[in-house]
Amino acid sequence: MKFSDFFRMGFINLRRRKVRTILTAAAMAVGVACIVVLISIGIGYNQTYQESISEMGSLTKIDVTPPRETKGKVALLNDKAVSAFKKLKGVEAVTPVVQVVPYLKGGKYIAPIRLYGIDLDTAGDFQITPLKGQLPLKGTKLVPQIILTDDVADSFADPQTWEQIKDMKNKHLIDPMKGNIRLTFDYNTLSGQYVEGEDGRAVPSGNIYRIEVTGITSMQNYTYSTSGFIQLKILEELIEANEDFLPPSNTANDMKNIKTYPLVWIKADDIKNVQSITDVIRKAGFETYSLNDMLESVKKQSKQIQGMLAAIGAVALLVAGIGTANTMMMAINERTKEIGILKVLGTDLGDIVKMFLVESAIIGVIGGTIGLFVSLILQGILPILLKEMEVRSIIPIWLAGGAVIFAVFVAVISALGPAINAMRVSPQVAIRAE
């Protein structure tokens, strides 16, 4: 028999017993709908948390810090380590990072900021891109060029009251890109305190620099709140010239003459490579942190939730499979004489098995398709009905297609036993059956 003949006969036989076919398909639809909806809720939970974590920063960024242990052989986070990081597979960009907290002054108003010294050639890789203006292209120690985050303008305050300054329309009065902005590491300098210089004249107690703000960048959901970015080399020169006004380094005394970095940023080319890069760096003795660590923890929880929900849905599908097996058993009992005639006519035993398996597969397709359609309806209804729980259902293509295929698989497996029993029916007994 041709394969198309099996389908034609299957549809004919199922149509003869419409009520039974509809009930069996309905049971299969309920099972499919249960398993699809429950798994989709698990996927929605995972997606929601991934988006929440993504809003906190890049999932492909890795922070590398020196080892906590300072005894014995200690891995140094120096230029040699930075060069080694750049050669790791999956690494897209690397930059050493130096951080200080200077003060900006615009007119009589002051704003403390966190100033990052980085390799600005890698700024774009770490999402530090200008919303307006441009990245610092040059600049010197005397006139540094800086790009500030978009919340710095709102951070200027009156040093007498430390209230943020705004006009009647609630807009900030200082535009860092247009104002005469100065920078210092000594707070006393801002209040006009002077000390006696080498030539006997009064000079400011600390250095004050006129800076050029070349652009404004995003604070990336408070990741870089009230911050600025400057070329690493220039910041190192400023730090060297203002050591007296900066807190002492936490570096161990026996390492104070060795140039190391407190932090290195690494950008992976794909989120899939973050974990492997992190493992290599940790084995080298360094400490690492990335939002992907948090995401991996969420994924483990999500897999557990999805597994539990899938198990609940599988129970419903198992019940549907039992219903399909029962339907096939009843069909065989009712068609015993038909089976005997087919055997007498010389029908291949395998064809008899295929005939019943195709019928069950058709039930699986019908039930799976209806169940998928019900799932899509519930996908839109559940977030409304369970608004307080913030339920989110996501049905990807693989889940939709897999659900129908799985329904067919369950139906065929359920019918396999009855179909084999049909093959074993004796022709003489079958023909005499009423």
DRENFI-540068 format. One record per atom (N, C-alpha, C): residue in three letters; x, y, z. Coordinates in steps of 0.02 Angstrom, whole numbers, plus 50000, padded with zeros to 5 digits. Layout:
N
AlaXYZ/...
! end
This chain:
434
Met500424993950000/Met500005000050000/Met500435006350000/Lys500195011349964/Lys500545017649963/Lys500455021350029/Phe500925025650043/Phe500885029350106/Phe500265033750108/Ser500085036550050/Ser499485040750046/Ser498855036750061/Asp498865030250044/Asp498285025950058/Asp498155025350133/Phe498705024950171/Phe498625024450244/Phe498275030550272/Phe498465036450247/Phe498145042650270/Phe497405042850249/Arg497275040850188/Arg496575040950164/Arg496145036250206/Met496395030150217/Met496025025350258/Met495955027750330/Gly496485030950355/Gly496475033450424/Gly495935038750433/Phe495885043350386/Phe495375048550390/Phe494665045550385/Ile494595040650341/Ile493945037450333/Ile493735033950397/Asn494185030050428/Asn494025026450489/Asn493885031150548/Leu494265036550552/Leu494155041350607/Leu493495045050598/Arg493315046350535/Arg492695049950522/Arg492085045650540/Arg492165039050535/Arg491615034550553/Arg491445035250628/Arg491935036550667/Arg491845036950740/Arg492025044150762/Lys491615048850740/Lys491765055950750/Lys491805057850823/Val491315055650864/Val491295057550934/Val491915055150971/Arg492095048750960/Arg492685046050993/Arg493325049650970/Thr493355051050906/Thr493945054450879/Thr494005061450909/Ile493435064950913/Ile493445071850940/Ile493655071851013/Leu493385067151053/Leu493555066851124/Leu494295065151134/Thr494545060451094/Thr495255058551100/Thr495705064351081/Ala495535067751025/Ala495925073551003/Ala495885079151054/Ala495295079951085/Ala495215085151136/Ala495665083851196/Ala495695077451217/Ala496135075651272/Ala496865077151255/Met497055075651193/Met497735077051170/Met497845084651168/Ala497345088451147/Ala497395095751143/Ala497515098751213/Val497145096151262/Val497215098651330/Val497925097251355/Gly498185091251342/Gly498855089551363/Gly499375094051331/Val499305095151265/Val499785099551229/Val499745106651255/Ala499125109151265/Ala499035116051289/Ala499355116851358/Cys499265111951401/Cys499565112251468/Cys500325112651465/Ile500625108251426/Ile501355107951425/Ile501645114151390/Val501315116651337/Val501555122651302/Val501505128851346/Val500915129751378/Val500815135651420/Val501295135751479/Leu501375130051512/Leu501805129751571/Leu502535130951552/Ile502765127951497/Ile503455129051476/Ile503545136251453/Ser503045139051419/Ser503095145951395/Ser503135150951453/Ile502805149351509/Ile502845153651568/Ile503555153351597/Gly503855147351597/Gly504545146751619/Gly505025150651575/Ile504915150351509/Ile505335154151462/Ile505235161651474/Gly504605163751486/Gly504465170751499/Gly504805173151563/Tyr504815168951614/Tyr505155170651676/Tyr505905171751663/Asn506205167151626/Asn506915167751610/Asn507065173951569/Gln506635175451520/Gln506735181251477/Gln506665187751516/Thr506185187951561/Thr506075193951602/Thr506685195551644/Tyr506965190451676/Tyr507545191551718/Tyr508165193251677/Gln508225190251618/Gln508785191751575/Gln508765199051552/Glu508165201451536/Glu508095208451516/Glu508245213151574/Ser508025211151634/Ser508155215351693/Ser508905215851707/Ile509255210151699/Ile509975210151710/Ile510325214051654/Ser510085213451593/Ser510385216951537/Ser510345224551546/Glu509805226851578/Glu509725234051590/Glu510245236651639/Met510545232251678/Met511055234251726/Met511735235151693/Gly511805233051631/Gly512435233751596/Gly512515228151544/Ser513105227951514/Ser513235223151461/Ser513345216151491/Leu513035211251460/Leu513125204251482/Leu513775201351457/Thr514115204851412/Thr514745202251385/Thr515355205851416/Lys515245209951466/Lys515795213651499/Lys516015209851561/Ile516665209151568/Ile516955205751626/Ile517425210551662/Asp517325211251728/Asp517765215251770/Asp518285210551801/Val518915212351792/Val519465208351820/Val519825212551872/Thr519915209951931/Thr520265213351985/Thr520835209052011/Pro521305212052047/Pro521875208152073/Pro521635202852122/Pro522045197752132/Pro521865192452180/Pro521825195152251/Arg521385192352291/Arg521325194452361/Arg521925192352402/Glu522195186452386/Glu522765183752422/Glu523395187452401/Thr523765190352450/Thr524375194152434/Thr525005190752460/Lys524945184452481/Lys525535180852505/Lys525755175752453/Gly526405174252454/Gly526665169452406/Gly526685172352335/Lys526595168052287/Lys526585170252217/Lys525915173452202/Val525935179752183/Val525325183452171/Val525305185452097/Ala524735184152065/Ala524635186151996/Ala524585193751992/Leu524975196851949/Leu524975204151943/Leu524515206351886/Leu524085211051901/Leu523645213851851/Leu523995219751819/Asn524475218051776/Asn524895223251744/Asn524825222951669/Asp525275226651634/Asp525235226951561/Asp525325220051529/Lys525735215851561/Lys525845209151534/Lys525195205051538/Ala524835205851594/Ala524195202351601/Ala523695204851550/Val523685211551540/Val523225214451491/Val523355211751421/Ser524005211151404/Ser524185208351338/Ser523955201051332/Ala524015197351387/Ala523805190351386/Ala523045189851378/Phe522675194251410/Phe521945194151404/Phe521735195351331/Lys522075199851297/Lys521905201551228/Lys521975195451181/Lys522395190751200/Lys522525184951157/Lys522035179151170/Leu521625179851222/Leu521155174451238/Leu520625173751184/Lys520435167651170/Lys519915166451119/Lys519245169251142/Gly518925172951098/Gly518275175851114/Gly518295182751143/Val518905185451154/Val518975192151182/Val518965197251125/Glu518535202251131/Glu518475207451079/Glu518865213651096/Ala518865215651160/Ala519215221751180/Ala519425221151253/Val519985224551270/Val520245224651338/Val520495231651353/Thr520365234151413/Thr520655240551433/Thr520785240551508/Pro521375242951529/Pro521485244051600/Pro521035249951622/Val520855250051686/Val520415255251712/Val520715258051777/Val520745264651780/Val520955268051841/Val520385272751861/Gln520205272751925/Gln519645276951948/Gln519865281652003/Val519635287851998/Val519745292852051/Val519105296952058/Val519065300752112/Val518475305052123/Val518705312252130/Pro518725315952075/Pro518885323152078/Pro518245327252084/Tyr518325333852083/Tyr517755338452087/Tyr517735342852025/Leu517135343851999/Leu517045348551944/Leu516745354951972/Lys516955360551944/Lys516685367051966/Lys516445370951906/Gly515825373051907/Gly515545377251855/Gly515255383451888/Gly515585389151880/Gly515395395151917/Gly515545394051990/Lys515035394952032/Lys515125393752104/Lys514855386852125/Tyr514645382852076/Tyr514335376452092/Tyr514815370652082/Ile514705365352121/Ile515185359752124/Ile514825353152112/Ala515175348452079/Ala514905341752068/Ala515475336652074/Pro515455332352125/Pro515955326852128/Pro515765321552076/Ile516255318852042/Ile516135313651992/Ile516625307952001/Arg516445302251973/Arg516915296651969/Arg517235296851900/Leu517885297751898/Leu518245298551835/Leu518605292051818/Tyr518435289251760/Tyr518745283051737/Tyr519275284651685/Gly519875282051697/Gly520405282351646/Gly520415275751609/Ile520265275851544/Ile520245269751504/Ile520595270951437/Asp520695265651400/Asp520915266251332/Asp520305268151290/Leu520265274551271/Leu519675276951237/Leu519575273951168/Asp520075270451141/Asp519985266951078/Asp519495261151086/Thr519395258851148/Thr518935253251162/Thr518265255751190/Ala518175262251194/Ala517575265051226/Ala516935262351195/Gly516905262051129/Gly516315259651095/Gly516155252451111/Asp516665248351124/Asp516555241351142/Asp516215240651209/Phe516295245651252/Phe515985245451319/Phe515395250151323/Gln515095251651265/Gln514475255551259/Gln514555262751283/Ile515175265151283/Ile515295272151300/Ile515345276051235/Thr514775277951210/Thr514725281551146/Thr514375288151157/Pro514555293351122/Pro514265300051133/Pro513525300351112/Leu513115303051157/Leu512435304751139/Leu512435311351101/Lys512905315551118/Lys513055321651080/Lys513795323351089/Gly514065327051042/Gly514775328451044/Gly515175322451019/Gln515765321551047/Gln516205316051025/Gln516635313751082/Leu516965308051072/Leu517445305551120/Leu518055310151121/Pro518395310651178/Pro519025314451180/Pro519525311751129/Leu519775316151086/Leu520245314051034/Leu520965315651054/Lys521035320751093/Lys521715322551114/Lys521685324951186/Gly521965330651200/Gly521975333151268/Gly522665332351299/Thr522795336351349/Thr523445336151383/Thr523325336151458/Lys523875335551494/Lys523835335751566/Lys523575342551590/Leu523755347951555/Leu523555354651575/Leu522825356151555/Val522615353651497/Val521925354651474/Val521645347751455/Pro521425343851505/Pro521165337151490/Pro520505337451452/Gln520405332551409/Gln519755331751375/Gln519385325951408/Ile518745327051420/Ile518335322151457/Ile517645321551424/Ile517375315651426/Ile516665314651407/Ile516295312851471/Leu515725316151483/Leu515345315251545/Leu514695311551532/Thr514435308451584/Thr513785305151578/Thr513225310351580/Asp512635308351556/Asp512095313051547/Asp511755315351612/Asp511985312851669/Asp511695315151732/Asp512135319951770/Val512735321351743/Val513195325751778/Val512925332951782/Ala512605335251727/Ala512345342151726/Ala511835343251783/Asp511475337951802/Asp510985338551856/Asp511295337651925/Ser511945336351928/Ser512275334851992/Ser512615340852022/Phe512675346351985/Phe512995352352013/Phe512565355152070/Ala512885356852125/Ala512515359252183/Ala512885365152215/Asp512505368952253/Asp512795374452291/Asp513165371552351/Pro513825372752358/Pro514205369652413/Pro513985372052482/Gln513595377352485/Gln513355379852549/Gln512775375552575/Thr512345373652529/Thr511735369852549/Thr511715362852520/Trp512125361552468/Trp512145355352430/Trp511465353652400/Glu511095358852382/Glu510485357952345/Glu510635358652271/Gln510345354252231/Gln510455354452159/Gln510155360852130/Ile510505363752082/Ile510295370152054/Ile509875369051991/Lys509295372351990/Lys508875372051930/Lys508505378651925/Asp508305380351864/Asp507935386651855/Asp507195385551868/Met506795390551853/Met506075390251866/Met505735384751826/Lys506025382851769/Lys505735377651727/Lys506025370751743/Asn506375370351799/Asn506655363951822/Asn507175361151774/Lys507525365551741/Lys508065363451696/Lys508735365251727/His509245361151713/His509905362551742/His510195368951710/Leu510565372651751/Leu510835379151729/Leu511515378451697/Ile511855373051710/Ile512535372251684/Ile512545367151628/Asp512815369151571/Asp512925364651516/Asp513665363051514/Pro513875356951535/Pro514585355451539/Pro514965356551474/Met514625355651416/Met514975356451353/Met515075363751334/Lys514695368251366/Lys514755375351349/Lys515035379551406/Gly514975377051467/Gly515195380951524/Gly515945380651534/Asn516185385151576/Asn516895385351594/Asn516995380551652/Ile517125374251637/Ile517165369051688/Ile517885367951709/Arg517975367651774/Arg518655366251801/Arg518645359951843/Leu519225357051851/Leu519295350651887/Leu519855351151937/Thr519745348351996/Thr520275348052046/Thr520175341852089/Phe520735339552119/Phe520705333852164/Phe520705336052237/Asp520755342552248/Asp520795345352316/Asp520175349552329/Tyr519755347452374/Tyr519135351052387/Tyr519275358052415/Asn519805358752453/Asn519965365252483/Asn520105370552429/Thr520365368252373/Thr520505372852318/Thr519865376252293/Leu519315372552295/Leu518675375152270/Leu518425380852314/Ser518605380752377/Ser518375386052423/Ser518845391952425/Gly519355391852381/Gly519805397652375/Gly520355397852427/Gln520525392052458/Gln521065392052506/Gln521735392252472/Tyr522205395852502/Tyr522865396752473/Tyr523395394552523/Val523985392852495/Val524565391252536/Val525155395352510/Glu525675395552549/Glu526265399352529/Glu526685395352480/Gly526825398352422/Gly527225395052372/Gly527965395652385/Glu528375392352342/Glu529105392452351/Glu529385399552345/Asp529055403852305/Asp529305410652297/Asp529005415452348/Gly528645412652397/Gly528365416852449/Gly527685419652434/Arg527425418552374/Arg526765421152356/Arg526225415952370/Ala525615418352378/Ala525055413852392/Ala524835410252328/Val524775403852334/Val524555399752276/Val523985395252300/Pro523565392852254/Pro523025388352274/Pro523315382152309/Ser522945379552357/Ser523185373852396/Ser523265367552353/Gly522905367152299/Gly522965361352254/Gly522925363452181/Asn523045358752137/Asn523025360352065/Asn522295360752041/Ile522165365251997/Ile521515365851967/Ile521605366351891/Tyr521205362351855/Tyr521295361751783/Tyr520665364051746/Arg520765367551693/Arg520215369351649/Arg520115363651600/Ile519545360351602/Ile519445354451560/Ile518995356151500/Glu519055351951450/Glu518635352551390/Glu518175346451388/Val517535347651396/Val517045342151392/Val516845341351319/Thr517065335751289/Thr516975334851217/Thr516305331651200/Gly515975328351249/Gly515355324951232/Gly514985322551294/Ile514385320151283/Ile513955317451336/Ile513775310351317/Thr513845305651364/Thr513675298651353/Thr513155296251403/Ser512865290451392/Ser512355287851436/Ser512665285051500/Met512295285851555/Met512535282851618/Met512355275451622/Gln512035272851570/Gln511885265651564/Gln511505263051625/Asn510915265851635/Asn510475263551689/Asn510835263751757/Tyr511175269351770/Tyr511535270651833/Tyr512165266551842/Thr512375262851791/Thr513005259151797/Thr513585264051805/Tyr513555269651769/Tyr514075274751773/Tyr513765281351795/Ser513415281251852/Ser513085287251876/Ser513585292751893/Thr513445298951871/Thr513885304851880/Thr514615302951870/Ser514775301051809/Ser515445298851793/Ser515725302551733/Gly516375301851724/Gly516715304551666/Gly517245299651642/Phe517435300351579/Phe517935295851550/Phe518475299951517/Ile519095297851529/Ile519685301551505/Ile520195296451481/Gln520645298651438/Gln521175294251415/Gln521605292051474/Leu521745285651479/Leu522085282651536/Leu522755286051550/Lys523145287151498/Lys523815290051507/Lys523775296951539/Ile523305300951517/Ile523235307751544/Ile523015307451617/Leu522545302951634/Leu522335302451704/Leu522915300151748/Glu523325295651724/Glu523905293451763/Glu524375299351777/Glu524455303751728/Glu524875309751739/Glu524555314351791/Leu523895315151788/Leu523555319351837/Leu523605316351907/Ile523545309851913/Ile523605306551978/Ile524295307552007/Glu524805306851965/Glu525495307751987/Glu525615314852013/Ala525275319751981/Ala525375326752001/Ala524945328652061/Asn524485324252081/Asn524025325952136/Asn524005320452188/Glu524555316952198/Glu524565311352245/Glu524385313552316/Asp524555319752335/Asp524435322052403/Asp523695322752418/Phe523275323252366/Phe522565324452376/Phe522145318152363/Leu522475312552352/Leu522115306352337/Leu522215301452394/Pro521735297152407/Pro521805292152461/Pro522365287252444/Pro522705284552494/Pro523255279852481/Pro523005273552446/Ser523445270652405/Ser523275264552369/Ser523235258752417/Asn522805253852401/Asn522755247852442/Asn523285242652424/Thr523715244452377/Thr524225239652356/Thr524705238252413/Ala524915231952420/Ala525385229952473/Ala526035233852467/Asn526355235052524/Asn526975239052525/Asn527515236252482/Asp527585229652480/Asp528125226652441/Asp527975226852366/Met527385229352347/Met527205229752276/Met527085236952253/Lys527215241852296/Lys527035248652281/Lys527435251552223/Asn528015248752209/Asn528415251252153/Asn528295247452089/Ile527825242752090/Ile527655238852030/Ile527015241752000/Lys527035243351937/Lys526445246251905/Lys525925240851892/Thr525375241451928/Thr524815236851918/Thr524175241051911/Tyr523635237651892/Tyr522995241051884/Tyr522495238251934/Pro522075242651961/Pro521565240252008/Pro520985236651973/Leu520925237751908/Leu520345234951872/Leu520515234551798/Val520265229251766/Val520315228551693/Val519625226451667/Trp519405229751615/Trp518785227851582/Trp518935223451522/Ile518545218251514/Ile518605213851456/Ile517925213251422/Lys517915213851357/Lys517305213151318/Lys517345206751277/Ala516875202151290/Ala516845195951252/Ala516455197151188/Asp516625193551135/Asp516285194551070/Asp515595191451069/Asp515455186951117/Asp514795183751120/Asp514675181551192/Ile514045181951213/Ile513875180151281/Ile514045172851295/Lys514055168651243/Lys514215161551252/Lys514945160451273/Asn515375165451259/Asn516085164651275/Asn516275167651343/Val515805171051375/Val515955174551438/Val516195169551491/Gln515835164051498/Gln515995159251551/Gln516675156051540/Ser516835154251478/Ser517485151151464/Ser518065156051477/Ile517965162351457/Ile518485167451469/Ile518575168451544/Thr518025168851580/Thr518045169851652/Thr518405164051686/Asp518285157951665/Asp518605152151695/Asp519365152451686/Val519585154351626/Val520305154751613/Val520635159951658/Ile520305165751664/Ile520585171251704/Ile520605169451778/Arg520095166051802/Arg520085164051872/Arg520625158951887/Lys520745154451839/Lys521275149551849/Lys521965152851851/Ala522015158651819/Ala522655162351820/Ala522755165951887/Gly522245166051929/Gly522325168951996/Gly521965175452007/Phe521605177951958/Phe521275184451965/Phe520545183551987/Glu520265188852014/Glu519565189052032/Glu519175191751972/Thr518585189151961/Thr518175191551905/Thr517455192651928/Tyr517125197051892/Tyr516405198151903/Tyr516095200251837/Ser515505197451823/Ser515125199651765/Ser514385198451779/Leu513965202251745/Leu513255201351753/Leu513045194451729/Asn513475191351687/Asn513315184651663/Asn513315179551721/Asp513715180951774/Asp513705176651833/Asp513005176451863/Met512705182451868/Met512035182951895/Met511535179451848/Leu511655180351782/Leu511215177351733/Leu511245169751736/Glu511845166951746/Glu511915159751751/Glu511535157051810/Ser511545160751865/Ser511175158651924/Ser510425158651910/Val510195163951874/Val509485164451856/Val509305158751809/Lys509755157051762/Lys509615151651715/Lys509525144951750/Lys509935143751802/Lys509865137551840/Lys509185137251873/Gln508975142851904/Gln508315143051935/Gln507775142151883/Ser507875145351824/Ser507385145051771/Ser507305137851745/Lys507865134351738/Lys507845127351715/Lys507455123051764/Gln507565124251828/Gln507205120351879/Gln506455121751875/Ile506285128151867/Ile505575129951861/Ile505275127051798/Gln505635127651742/Gln505385124851678/Gln505305117351683/Gly505785114051716/Gly505745106751723/Gly505125104751763/Met504995108451818/Met504415106951859/Met503765108151820/Leu503735113851784/Leu503135115351745/Leu503045110351688/Ala503595108451656/Ala503555103551602/Ala503315096851628/Ala503535094951688/Ala503315088651718/Ala502565088651730/Ile502305094351754/Ile501585094851765/Ile501205094251699/Gly501465097651647/Gly501155097251582/Gly501205090251553/Ala501765086851567/Ala501865080051540/Ala501355075151569/Val501145076351632/Val500635072051662/Val499985072551622/Ala499805078751604/Ala499195079751565/Ala499265076351497/Leu499855076651468/Leu499965073551403/Leu499965065951409/Leu500215063351466/Leu500205056151479/Leu499495053551482/Val499065057451515/Val498355055451519/Val498055055251449/Ala498235060151408/Ala497995060251339/Ala498255054151300/Gly498875052151314/Gly499155046251281/Gly498785039951300/Ile498595039451364/Ile498205033651387/Ile497535033451351/Gly497235039451343/Gly496605039851307/Gly496675037551235/Thr497235039351203/Thr497355037251134/Thr497445029651130/Ala497805026751178/Ala497905019451180/Ala497225015951188/Asn496805018751231/Asn496145015851242/Asn495725016151178/Thr495775021851143/Thr495405022551080/Thr495625017451029/Met496275016351023/Met496535011450975/Met496335004350994/Met496335002751059/Met496124996051081/Met495394994851062/Met494974999851074/Met494264999151057/Met494174998550981/Ala494565002350943/Ala494525001950870/Ala494714995050845/Ile495214992050876/Ile495434985450855/Ile494904980250871/Asn494614980750930/Asn494094975950950/Asn493484976450903/Glu493324982450882/Glu492754983450838/Glu492894981250767/Arg493544981250749/Arg493724979850678/Arg494104973250672/Thr493974968650719/Thr494314962250717/Thr494184958550651/Lys493564958550630/Lys493384955050568/Lys493734958250508/Glu493774964850508/Glu494124968450453/Glu494854966550451/Ile495154965750510/Ile495864963850513/Ile495964956750485/Gly495494952250503/Gly495534945350478/Gly495484945050402/Ile495024948950374/Ile494944949050300/Ile495574951550267/Leu495874956750296/Leu496494959550267/Leu497044954250267/Lys497084950350321/Lys497594945150324/Lys497474939750273/Val496834937650265/Val496664932450216/Val496834934850146/Leu496724941150132/Leu496874943950066/Leu497624944850054/Gly498024943250105/Gly498754943550097/Gly499064950250114/Thr498704954350151/Thr498984960850172/Thr499584959750217/Asp500114963550203/Asp500724963050243/Asp500574964850316/Leu500864961050363/Leu500734962350434/Leu500964969450454/Gly501514971450424/Gly501764978250438/Gly501274983550416/Asp500914982350363/Asp500424987250339/Asp499844988050387/Ile499664982350419/Ile499114982650468/Ile499324987050527/Val499944986050549/Val500214990250604/Val500224997550583/Lys500474998850522/Lys500525005850498/Lys499835009050495/Met499325005150477/Met498645007850470/Met498415010950536/Phe498525007250590/Phe498295009850655/Phe498765015350681/Leu499405014750667/Leu499875020050689/Leu499735026550653/Val499555026250588/Val499395032350551/Val498765035550579/Glu498275031450598/Glu497665034250628/Glu497825037950692/Ser498255034850734/Ser498435038150797/Ser498845044450783/Ala499275044250731/Ala499665050150714/Ala499215055950692/Ile498695054350655/Ile498215059450634/Ile497875062550695/Ile497695058450744/Ile497405061050806/Ile497915065650841/Gly498555063550841/Gly499075067650872/Gly499145074350838/Val499125074350771/Val499185080650733/Val498595085250748/Ile497995082350746/Ile497385086450759/Ile497405089150831/Gly497535084750879/Gly497545086850949/Gly498105091850962/Gly498695090550933/Gly499265095050943/Gly499135101950915/Thr498835102150855/Thr498695108550823/Thr498175112550862/Ile497645109150884/Ile497135112550924/Ile497435114950990/Gly497845110651021/Gly498165112551084/Gly498615118651076/Leu498975118951019/Leu499415124651006/Leu498995131050997/Phe498445130450962/Phe497995136150951/Phe497725138751018/Val497525134051062/Val497285135851129/Val497845139351168/Ser498455136851161/Ser499025139751196/Ser499135147051175/Leu499075148251110/Leu499165155151085/Leu498625159851112/Ile498025157251120/Ile497485161251150/Ile497635162751223/Leu497855157551260/Leu498015158451330/Leu498615163051340/Gln499065163151290/Gln499645167551294/Gln499435174851301/Gly498895176651268/Gly498655183551272/Gly498205184751332/Ile497865179451356/Ile497385180251411/Ile497725180051480/Leu498215175551489/Leu498515174651555/Leu498815180951586/Pro499195185051547/Pro499465191251578/Pro498925195851604/Ile498335195551574/Ile497775199751596/Ile497455196851659/Leu497335190251657/Leu497015186951714/Leu497465186851775/Leu498115186051764/Leu498605185751819/Leu499045191851820/Lys498725197651815/Lys499095203951810/Lys499515205251872/Glu499255203451931/Glu499615204751993/Glu500255200551998/Met500255194751966/Met500835190251968/Met501345191851913/Glu501165196351868/Glu501605198351813/Glu501835192251772/Val501345187851757/Val501505181951718/Val501645183851645/Arg502155180951617/Arg502335182351548/Arg502425175651512/Ser502085174951455/Ser502115168651417/Ser502455170051350/Ile502965166151334/Ile503325166751270/Ile503335159851237/Ile503055159451176/Ile503045153151140/Ile503495153851078/Pro504115151651083/Pro504565151951025/Pro504365146750973/Ile504625147450913/Ile504455142850858/Ile504625135650875/Trp505205134650908/Trp505415127850924/Trp504915124450972/Leu504625128351018/Leu504145125551064/Leu503485123951029/Ala503275128450985/Ala502655127350948/Ala502695121050904/Gly503235120750864/Gly503335114950821/Gly503455108650860/Gly503865109150914/Gly504025103350954/Gly503425100450990/Ala502955104851009/Ala502355102551044/Ala501935098050999/Val501845100150936/Val501445096150889/Val501805089450874/Ile502455089850863/Ile502835083750849/Ile502815078950909/Phe502875081850969/Phe502855077751029/Phe502165074551039/Ala501635078251020/Ala500955075451025/Ala500885069450978/Val501155070050918/Val501135064450870/Val501535058550897/Phe502115060050926/Phe502535054750954/Phe502175051051010/Val501865054851056/Val501505051751112/Val500925047551086/Ala500565050151036/Ala499995046451008/Ala500225039950975/Val500765040250937/Val501015034250902/Val501265029150952/Ile501645031451002/Ile501895026751053/Ile501325023551091/Ser500805027451105/Ser500225024851142/Ser499855019651101/Ala499865020451035/Ala499495015750992/Ala499915009850969/Leu500565009950986/Leu501015004750962/Leu500814997850989/Gly500664997551054/Gly500474991151084/Gly499844988251053/Pro499294992251051/Pro498694989651018/Pro498794987750945/Ala499204991450909/Ala499324989950838/Ala499684983250831/Ile500164981850875/Ile500524975450872/Ile500044969650889/Asn499594970850937/Asn499084965750954/Asn498644964250894/Ala498484969650855/Ala498074968550795/Ala498434964050745/Met499084964650741/Met499474960750694/Met499464953350714/Arg499384952050779/Arg499414945150804/Arg498734941650802/Val498204945250783/Val497534942150782/Val497524936550730/Ser497244930750749/Ser497184924950704/Ser496664926350650/Pro496804925150586/Pro496324926450532/Pro495684922650542/Gln495724915950562/Gln495124911850569/Gln494674914650624/Val494984916550681/Val494584919350737/Val494294926050717/Ala494694930050681/Ala494474936750661/Ala493884936450614/Ile493894931750565/Ile493354931450516/Ile492704929250549/Arg492744924650600/Arg492154922150634/Arg491864927250683/Ala492264932550698/Ala492034937550747/Ala491444941550719/Glu490984943250763/Glu490404947250744/Glu490564954650756/
! end
